[in-house]
């Protein structure tokens, strides 16, 4: 079995008297698209910077592609698109990719070929000779993605890659991520657009205060907690409390009650219980929880901060 693309054990970073990352323990496999989710201030960006060797950990261990973090030959196999990038705006798109190809030590012929491939891939071929200062935010995001893929990386870190993109641009990035997965590239994705995460990633980790609180296989979402909406007359406070045997996050508002349950197979049991208590049940409507609802359930509306 291949070594994990990313592995951390109690990775910790303290700034002064504040722990930005309290103890990150995580394993990401090669070839998967992995979502890194958490509220603002949860330690996501600091974690990524530690993994890339840009910030030294206070304690703990981590490796990329089987090598300790900071290993230069391994970093040559890693791509990175930061959330807040600052590119050389006086360069043209072609010159920008040429510069980064040289920094990566790529051969001239390979740089030229790769430049053309990637400009086509991100929809910027027609802008090869245009200066970056003339680019919109979305175009800069796409040229940034192109530079992150120049070295045909085995592992790519994308920090908010669809920020500033319109729906067409988001679809383009999503398609590129799918292609990378098919090629066996591991993509480590940090994004606040949970709808994009839901259709892109194999697994996600929810973090709070720099610690993993939950890891979820997105393929299992259909079997995951269901939200049930019940419309009924005659519910008492005692009956609502009794509902806790089947689910949690119970909210009652007049004749409407919502709750999360482990399986839709519990719906008939809930219905039989209410009817036996003399309740008039008008409707029971189960629905799969979205990733956004699971996120709120996991980290709380305030992010647990």
C-alpha positions, 0 to 999 in steps of 0.5 A, spaced: 500 500 500 502 506 498 504 511 503 499 517 505 500 523 501 499 527 507 500 524 514 500 528 521 500 527 528 499 532 534 501 537 529 501 544 533 503 551 532 503 556 538 503 564 536 505 567 543 500 565 548 495 563 542 495 556 539 493 557 532 493 549 531 492 545 537 494 538 535 492 536 528 492 528 526 490 527 519 491 522 514 490 523 506 491 518 501 494 519 494 489 520 489 484 522 493 481 529 493 480 531 500 476 537 503 479 541 509 473 544 512 472 549 518 470 556 520 474 562 520 480 562 525 480 554 525 487 553 523 486 551 516 491 556 513 496 555 518 496 548 518 497 548 510 503 553 511 506 548 516 505 542 511 508 546 506 514 548 510 512 556 510 511 556 518 515 551 523 511 547 527 511 548 535 511 540 536 508 534 533 510 530 526 508 531 519 510 528 512 508 529 505 509 523 500 512 519 505 518 525 507 518 529 512 515 536 511 520 541 508 524 536 504 526 540 498 526 534 493 519 532 495 516 539 495 518 539 488 513 534 487 508 539 490 503 544 487 500 550 491 495 556 490 494 560 496 488 564 498 491 571 498 496 571 492 500 576 489 503 575 482 508 579 478 503 584 475 508 587 470 509 580 467 504 577 461 501 570 463 506 566 458 512 570 462 509 568 469 508 561 467 515 561 464 518 564 470 515 559 475 517 553 470 525 556 471 524 556 478 522 549 478 528 547 474 524 545 468 527 544 461 526 549 456 522 545 451 518 542 457 516 549 460 514 551 453 509 545 452 506 545 459 505 553 458 501 551 452 497 545 455 495 549 462 493 556 458 488 551 454 486 548 460 484 554 464 481 557 458 487 563 458 490 561 451 488 568 448 491 572 454 498 569 453 501 575 451 497 580 456 500 583 462 497 580 469 495 587 471 489 587 466 486 580 468 480 580 473 480 577 479 477 570 476 483 570 471 488 571 476 485 565 480 485 561 473 493 563 472 494 561 479 491 554 478 496 553 472 502 555 476 500 550 481 500 545 476 506 546 472 510 541 475 505 535 474 505 535 482 503 528 485 500 533 491 496 539 490 494 544 495 488 549 493 486 554 498 480 557 496 481 556 489 474 558 486 474 565 490 472 570 485 470 565 480 463 566 476 459 559 475 463 558 469 470 559 472 467 554 478 465 549 473 472 549 470 476 548 476 471 543 478 473 539 472 480 540 473 480 537 480 476 531 477 481 530 472 487 531 477 484 525 481 483 521 475 491 522 473 492 520 481 494 526 483 492 528 491 488 534 491 488 538 498 482 543 498 480 548 503 474 552 501 468 555 504 463 553 498 461 547 501 456 545 495 463 545 491 466 541 496 460 536 496 461 534 488 468 534 488 471 531 494 472 523 496 472 525 504 472 531 508 475 533 515 472 538 519 476 542 524 475 546 530 481 550 534 486 546 529 483 539 531 480 534 527 473 533 530 470 529 524 472 525 518 466 524 513 466 519 507 462 523 502 460 517 498 456 515 504 452 522 505 446 518 502 446 513 508 448 519 513 443 522 518 437 524 515 433 530 517 425 529 518 420 534 518 414 532 522 407 536 521 402 534 527 397 536 531 397 534 539 404 534 540 406 535 548 412 537 551 413 530 554 412 527 547 417 531 544 422 530 549 421 522 548 423 523 541 430 523 543 430 516 543 430 516 535 434 523 534 437 529 536 437 536 534 429 536 535 426 543 534 418 544 535 415 550 532 407 550 533 405 544 529 412 543 525 417 539 528 424 537 525 429 532 527 435 529 525 435 521 525 440 516 523 436 512 518 430 513 514 428 506 517 426 509 524 420 513 520 415 508 521 417 507 529 416 515 530 410 515 526 407 509 530 409 512 537 405 518 535 399 515 533 399 511 539 399 517 543 393 520 540 397 525 535 394 527 529 400 526 524 399 530 517 406 529 514 413 526 515 418 528 510 425 525 510 430 529 507 438 528 506 442 533 510 446 537 506 454 538 507 452 545 510 447 542 515 452 537 517 458 542 517 453 547 522 451 540 526 459 539 527 462 545 528 456 549 531 453 556 528 459 560 531 464 555 529 465 553 536 469 559 537 
